Amino acid sequence: MDNPQLESVYRSATVVANICVYADPNKNKPIAIIVPVENVLKKLAKENSIKGDTLEELVHDEKLNGLVLKQMQDAGRKGGLSGIEIIDGLAMADEEWTPQNVSSKQCSRSRHHTQVLTCPRA
């Protein structure tokens, strides 16, 4: 599957507002860079006793990042993905990306990376 098809499957996770799936040719599995749905992310945080009042705080929480990664991996499996199509890492951004505020050099591979990363949409 190509990235737009993978993005379509992963977008089914309720926490995803926008997504970029990035596949580094030197790595076995892709990562996802997402802009989360704020109210869904806050609800997930509350259900798991994770403190944070703002989206900016929550996207940097390692435990929450891991929970969102698991949700997205589950969505991928439910969508028929397997093996190398299942994301291996996740970064959450606290603001929407646009062609004006990102460059392809900002994309990188990471596991449970909490730094805000963005990736341009094709």
Buried (B, 14 or more C-beta within 10 A) or exposed (E): BEBEEBBEBBBEBBBBBBBBBBBEEEEEBBBBBBBBBBEBBBEBBEEEEBEBEEBEBBBBBEEBBBBBBEBBBEBBEEBEBEEEBBBBBBBBBBEEBEEEEBEEEBBBBBBBBBEBBBBBBE
